[in-house]
Structures are given as structure tokens and as C-alpha cells.
Amino acid sequence: MTTTSFDELATRILHGGAATEADALAVLRASDDDLMSVVAAAGRLRRAHFGNTVKVNYLVNLKSGLCPENCNYCSQALGSEAPILKYSWLSKDETLEQAGAGLRGGATRVCMVSSGRGPSNRDIDRVVEMTEALKEEYDGVEVCACLGLLKDGQAERLKAAGVDAYNHNINTAESHHDNIVQTHTYDDRVDTIGRAKGAGLSPARA
């Protein structure tokens, strides 16, 4: 796809057309020389739909470090020597205090994150309590959770408490997965995304 074609694609979409699979592949396969043309075309779409505004998400790190997973890219991973803060769960009041700072600063979504393989049911109790308190105190706030691999019933409990989205990335292709992490599988990740979607949570990504 040429520079002109990226611009034409943006025009077609702005006039109500849809991008085809071939269009999407052309964008993904664009050469480095075409990068600014892709950015310019995407910028037209962004300005048409969102103007010059941005949506601000505010992250609250509920639990830092102490993770048993060995994701090679992560400073919190098992065996990492990165000089990070390490602490167990924040209290509800600490979470509300941190989230409030972000919301007063213009954020509209709070993403509650914890290190670890996945939450215990007691951890879900904590996040449910925090979510309900946030929703009660801040009208219209969106809540995202990023807690790792989910087990039976946990996604449903988060949804019932008011969690809007669940952040759970698939970090690489299945063929490359075992090269970057060995303590959980690609299918483990896919399973959790399915659980989140099945419970009505938006499967957000970072």
C-alpha cells in the first residue's frame, strides 16, 4: 500500500466504509519508510472521533513484586534483580486514596493491578470490596482489573462488583511463548481471556 493509499483508506473509513482484512494486513506490513504515512492516516481518524482529547487511565499497584511467574520481560518476575518496591496487598483505604488522586487529576478509569500468577478467592474479596467502594464514591468511574490467571467464578464476581474490564495480555505468538515464560502456558492466557469475556468483562490490554 502506498502513502496515497493509506490516506485514501482513512478517507474511505471516514465516509462510512470499513477496513478489510487486506487493509489491516497492509498496515501491519507497512515498511519503515511508510511509518509516518500510516501515523498521519491514523491521526485523521483519531481527530475525527476524539478531537485532541485523550482518555486517562490511572493505575493502582495493589501488590508489587513477590511474583512466582518467570516472564522474562518483567521486573517483578521470579529471579528478577530489578530494584523495585516489593509489598503485599494495599488496604481498601490506601487504594481509595491512590485512586482518588488519579481521578481528581482527570483520570476516568482506575486499573487495579497485582503481581502474581492469579488471585485467590480472598484476593477477589479484596478487589470486590475496593471496586464497590470506588463505584460508590466516584460517580461514573470505570474500573479495570489486572490480576493474572482467573479461576472458576472469579470473573463473574468481579463483574457483579462493577469491574468493567479485565486486562490480560497475550504477550507473544503461541510459537514463541515458551521462550519468554515457562511457568504458565499460552493456553492459560487464552483461558483467562475467555473467562473474562464470558462474564461480560471487556478484555482490555495494556
C-alpha positions in Angstrom: 0.0 0.0 0.0 1.4 3.4 -0.9 1.4 6.7 1.0 -1.6 7.9 -1.0 -3.4 4.6 -0.4 -3.1 5.0 3.4 -4.7 8.4 3.1 -7.4 7.0 0.8 -8.1 4.2 3.3 -8.6 6.9 6.1 -10.9 8.8 3.8 -13.0 5.7 3.0 -13.4 4.9 6.6 -14.4 8.5 7.5 -17.1 8.3 4.8 -18.6 5.2 6.5 -16.6 2.4 4.8 -14.9 -0.4 6.6 -11.3 -1.7 6.6 -10.9 -5.1 5.1 -8.6 -7.8 6.2 -6.3 -6.9 3.3 -6.3 -3.3 4.5 -5.3 -4.4 8.1 -2.5 -6.6 6.8 -1.2 -3.8 4.6 -1.0 -1.5 7.7 0.8 -4.2 9.7 3.2 -4.9 6.9 4.0 -1.3 6.1 7.7 -0.6 5.7 9.6 1.8 8.0 9.6 4.3 5.1 5.8 4.3 5.3 5.5 4.7 9.0 4.8 8.4 9.0 2.1 8.0 6.3 0.4 5.3 8.5 0.6 7.7 11.5 -0.8 10.6 9.5 -3.8 8.5 8.3 -4.4 7.1 11.8 -4.2 10.7 13.1 -7.0 11.8 10.8 -9.3 9.0 12.2 -8.4 9.8 15.8 -9.1 13.6 15.4 -12.4 12.9 13.7 -13.6 10.6 16.6 -11.8 12.1 19.6 -10.5 15.5 18.7 -7.4 16.4 20.7 -8.6 14.7 23.8 -7.0 11.7 25.5 -8.5 9.2 27.9 -6.5 8.9 31.1 -6.3 5.7 33.0 -4.8 5.6 36.4 -3.0 2.5 37.7 -3.0 1.4 41.3 -0.5 -1.3 42.0 -2.2 -3.3 44.7 0.6 -5.8 45.2 4.2 -5.3 43.9 6.9 -7.9 43.3 6.8 -11.3 45.1 5.7 -13.0 41.9 6.2 -16.7 41.2 6.0 -16.4 37.4 9.1 -16.1 35.3 8.0 -13.8 32.5 11.5 -12.8 31.1 10.5 -9.2 30.3 9.0 -8.3 33.7 10.9 -6.6 36.6 8.6 -8.3 39.1 9.3 -11.8 37.7 10.7 -14.7 39.7 14.5 -14.3 39.7 14.5 -10.6 38.6 17.1 -8.5 40.4 15.5 -5.2 39.4 15.4 -2.7 42.2 11.6 -2.4 42.6 9.3 -1.9 45.5 8.0 -5.2 47.0 4.9 -5.2 49.1 1.8 -7.2 49.7 -1.8 -6.0 49.3 -2.8 -2.4 49.8 -5.7 -1.8 52.1 -9.0 -0.6 50.8 -8.3 2.9 52.3 -4.9 3.0 50.7 -6.4 2.0 47.4 -9.1 4.6 47.6 -6.5 7.3 48.4 -4.3 6.4 45.5 -7.2 6.1 43.0 -8.7 9.4 44.2 -5.5 11.2 43.4 -5.7 10.0 39.8 -9.4 10.7 39.4 -9.0 14.2 40.8 -6.2 14.7 38.3 -8.5 13.9 35.3 -8.5 10.1 35.0 -11.8 8.4 34.2 -10.7 4.8 34.7 -8.8 3.1 37.6 -6.9 0.0 36.7 -6.2 -2.2 39.8 -3.1 -4.4 39.2 -1.5 -7.1 41.3 1.6 -9.2 40.7 1.3 -13.0 40.9 0.1 -16.0 39.0 -3.5 -15.2 39.7 -5.9 -14.2 42.6 -7.1 -16.4 45.4 -10.7 -16.1 46.3 -9.6 -14.0 49.3 -7.9 -11.7 46.8 -11.1 -11.4 44.8 -12.9 -10.5 48.1 -10.4 -7.6 48.4 -10.9 -6.4 44.9 -14.7 -6.7 45.1 -14.6 -4.5 48.2 -12.3 -1.9 46.6 -14.4 -1.8 43.5 -17.7 -1.3 45.3 -16.1 1.5 47.4 -14.7 3.2 44.3 -18.1 3.0 42.5 -19.9 4.4 45.5 -17.5 7.3 46.0 -16.9 8.3 42.4 -19.9 8.5 40.1 -19.2 7.1 36.6 -15.7 5.8 37.3 -14.6 2.9 35.2 -12.7 0.1 36.9 -10.3 -2.3 35.2 -8.6 -5.2 37.0 -5.3 -6.9 36.1 -4.8 -9.8 38.5 -3.4 -12.7 36.4 -5.0 -16.1 35.6 -8.6 -16.4 36.7 -10.3 -19.5 38.2 -14.0 -20.6 38.1 -16.4 -18.0 39.2 -13.9 -15.2 39.8 -14.6 -13.2 36.6 -18.3 -13.3 37.4 -17.7 -12.0 40.9 -15.6 -9.1 39.5 -18.3 -8.2 37.0 -21.0 -8.3 39.7 -19.0 -5.9 41.8 -18.8 -3.4 39.0 -15.5 -4.1 37.3 -15.8 -3.0 33.7 -12.7 -4.6 32.0 -10.1 -7.2 32.6 -6.5 -6.6 31.4 -4.8 -9.8 30.4 -2.3 -9.6 27.5 -1.3 -12.3 25.2 2.3 -11.2 25.0 3.6 -13.1 22.0 2.7 -15.7 19.4 2.0 -19.2 20.7 5.1 -20.4 18.8 7.3 -18.1 20.8 5.6 -18.3 24.2 7.8 -20.9 25.8 10.9 -18.8 25.0 9.7 -15.9 27.3 7.8 -17.7 30.1 7.7 -21.3 31.3 5.6 -21.1 34.4 2.3 -20.8 32.6 1.2 -21.6 29.0 -0.3 -19.8 26.1 -3.5 -21.7 26.6 -3.6 -20.5 30.3 -3.7 -16.9 29.0 -6.4 -17.7 26.4 -8.5 -19.4 29.0 -8.5 -16.3 31.2 -9.5 -14.1 28.4 -12.3 -16.4 27.7 -13.4 -16.3 31.3 -13.4 -12.5 31.3 -15.4 -12.3 28.1 -17.8 -14.9 29.2 -18.6 -12.9 32.4 -19.2 -9.8 30.4 -15.9 -8.1 31.1 -14.2 -6.2 28.3 -10.9 -8.0 27.6 -8.7 -4.8 27.7 -5.0 -4.8 27.1 -2.2 -2.6 28.2 
